[in-house]
Every structure is written in structure tokens, then in C-alpha cells.
Amino acid sequence: MGTRARLCALDELDTGSSRRFDVAGHRIAVVRIGDDLYAIGDRCTHQDVSLAEGDVDGDDLTLECWKHGSLFELETGVPTVLPATKPVPVYAIVSDGGDVFVELP
């Protein structure tokens, strides 16, 4: 079983955007779309750039790498557009009592 770590208050996350967190050696991009939260690895697998700086597509539930345009599914971490071919990790994330927590391995 993993470790639960607090990231921030829920109201600190804007809907339709992403934010980077560094927690216990993990670089995580957290995305809020309405009441739904997603947490994926923040390093693009094509080139080591921050995914949290990319655009969120709330309809397709993807996060775009700003550097070369790869799209990563928020639910699975799988890239759907080249040049990235390897998935990023996904993390369990919950809102509890107005705070946001991520489950780390």
C-alpha cells in the first residue's frame, strides 16, 4: 500500500487547467475538470518537459505536451498522438474535506 500525501486545497485548483507538484521524488501534473481530478506523471516520455505547462482538453480528457504536441490520456497516461509512444504513470487522487490528496506508490 502506498502513502497518501496532501497536495493543496481543492479551491486552489482552477477547473480546466493543470498544476505541477513535486512530492517525495514524484513530479505530478494535477488536472481539475469540474469536480473531477486527475494526476499523471509530469514528465513527457518523448522529451523531459513539464506536461503541466500544456493545454487541457476537458472533452477528450487529455493533457497536451507543449513542446511537441503529444496528447496523454488523463485516465490512463497513454499517449494518443506522436511523438511520445510510452505512457506516463497515473496516480489515485481524491478530494477530502476540501483538501486534495494523491496516493504515492
C-alpha positions in Angstrom: 0.0 0.0 0.0 1.2 3.5 -0.8 1.5 6.8 1.0 -1.2 9.4 0.9 0.2 13.0 0.5 -1.7 16.3 0.7 -1.2 18.5 -2.3 -3.3 21.6 -1.8 -6.8 22.9 -1.0 -9.3 22.0 -3.7 -10.2 25.7 -4.3 -6.5 26.3 -5.3 -7.0 24.3 -8.5 -8.8 26.0 -11.4 -11.1 23.9 -13.5 -9.8 23.2 -17.0 -6.1 23.7 -16.0 -3.2 21.8 -14.7 -0.7 22.4 -11.9 2.6 20.7 -11.1 3.5 19.2 -7.7 6.8 17.7 -6.6 6.1 15.1 -3.8 8.5 12.6 -2.4 10.6 12.4 -5.6 7.5 12.2 -7.9 6.8 15.0 -10.3 3.0 15.1 -10.8 0.6 17.0 -13.0 -2.8 17.5 -11.4 -5.7 18.4 -13.6 -9.1 19.6 -12.5 -12.1 19.4 -14.8 -15.2 20.4 -13.0 -15.4 18.2 -9.9 -13.1 15.6 -11.4 -9.4 15.3 -10.5 -6.6 13.5 -12.4 -3.0 13.0 -11.5 -0.4 11.8 -14.0 3.4 11.9 -14.3 4.5 15.4 -15.2 7.4 14.4 -17.5 6.7 13.9 -21.2 8.1 10.5 -22.2 9.3 11.9 -25.5 11.3 14.7 -24.0 11.8 15.6 -20.4 9.5 18.7 -20.3 6.6 19.5 -17.9 3.2 18.3 -19.0 1.5 20.7 -16.5 2.5 23.6 -18.8 0.4 22.1 -21.6 -3.2 22.5 -22.6 -6.0 20.6 -21.0 -8.8 19.2 -23.2 -11.8 18.6 -20.9 -13.9 16.9 -23.6 -11.3 14.3 -24.6 -9.7 14.2 -21.1 -6.2 14.7 -22.4 -3.2 16.9 -21.5 -1.0 18.1 -24.4 2.8 18.4 -24.2 3.5 22.0 -25.0 6.8 21.2 -26.7 5.9 18.7 -29.5 2.1 18.2 -29.2 1.8 14.7 -27.8 -1.5 14.1 -26.0 -1.7 12.0 -22.9 -5.0 10.5 -21.6 -5.7 11.7 -18.1 -7.3 8.4 -17.0 -4.6 6.0 -18.3 -1.4 8.1 -19.0 -1.3 6.6 -22.5 -0.1 8.9 -25.3 -2.6 9.2 -28.2 -0.5 11.5 -30.5 3.1 11.1 -31.6 6.0 11.7 -31.0 5.5 10.2 -27.5 5.0 6.5 -27.5 5.4 5.5 -23.9 2.8 6.2 -21.2 3.3 8.3 -18.1 2.3 7.0 -14.6 -1.1 7.7 -13.2 -1.9 8.3 -9.6 -5.0 7.9 -7.5 -6.2 11.3 -6.4 -9.1 12.3 -4.1 -10.7 15.4 -2.6 -11.4 15.0 1.1 -12.6 17.8 3.4 -11.7 20.5 1.0 -8.1 19.2 0.5 -6.6 17.2 -2.4 -4.6 14.1 -1.7 -2.6 11.8 -4.0 -1.7 8.2 -3.4 2.0 7.5 -4.0 3.5 4.1 -4.5 
